[in-house]
């Protein structure tokens, strides 16, 4: 029986999340990638709150990009999430790639966030 790409992503995400949890000292940087957009959130799993979020759905990000579904857009979101997190006093995060492979847009976002000052 064949397994779809989405089902593989979901099972990978469940397997990853077993060992990952964000705390108030070191929250979780969670990534959601669709065909057209990418969303990043910094989440405190203990208090169940989203501390910071950035996405290609935001008008300020969309206006500066030709496409929201490429590595340039992911780089922009990565730097934006890092700037917002550092402004809130968050410098260390646990990276949750959301079941996606660490390649392409997910890798571009992670590297941009690292360069902007977040410690993974």
Secondary structure in CASP SS format (residue, H / E / C, confidence):
PFRMAT SS
TARGET T0000
AUTHOR 0000-0000-0000
METHOD secondary structure of the structure
MODEL  1
X C 1.00
X C 1.00
X C 1.00
X C 1.00
X H 1.00
X H 1.00
X H 1.00
X H 1.00
X H 1.00
X H 1.00
X H 1.00
X H 1.00
X H 1.00
X H 1.00
X H 1.00
X H 1.00
X H 1.00
X C 1.00
X C 1.00
X C 1.00
X C 1.00
X C 1.00
X C 1.00
X C 1.00
X C 1.00
X C 1.00
X E 1.00
X E 1.00
X E 1.00
X E 1.00
X E 1.00
X E 1.00
X E 1.00
X C 1.00
X C 1.00
X C 1.00
X C 1.00
X E 1.00
X E 1.00
X E 1.00
X E 1.00
X E 1.00
X E 1.00
X E 1.00
X C 1.00
X C 1.00
X C 1.00
X C 1.00
X E 1.00
X E 1.00
X E 1.00
X E 1.00
X E 1.00
X E 1.00
X E 1.00
X C 1.00
X C 1.00
X C 1.00
X H 1.00
X H 1.00
X H 1.00
X H 1.00
X H 1.00
X C 1.00
X C 1.00
X C 1.00
X C 1.00
X C 1.00
X C 1.00
X C 1.00
X H 1.00
X H 1.00
X H 1.00
X H 1.00
X H 1.00
X H 1.00
X H 1.00
X H 1.00
X H 1.00
X H 1.00
X H 1.00
X H 1.00
X H 1.00
X H 1.00
X H 1.00
X H 1.00
X H 1.00
X C 1.00
X C 1.00
X C 1.00
X C 1.00
X E 1.00
X E 1.00
X E 1.00
X E 1.00
X E 1.00
X C 1.00
X C 1.00
X C 1.00
X C 1.00
X C 1.00
X C 1.00
X C 1.00
X C 1.00
X H 1.00
X H 1.00
X H 1.00
X H 1.00
X H 1.00
X H 1.00
X H 1.00
X H 1.00
X H 1.00
X H 1.00
X H 1.00
X C 1.00
X C 1.00
X C 1.00
X E 1.00
X C 1.00
END
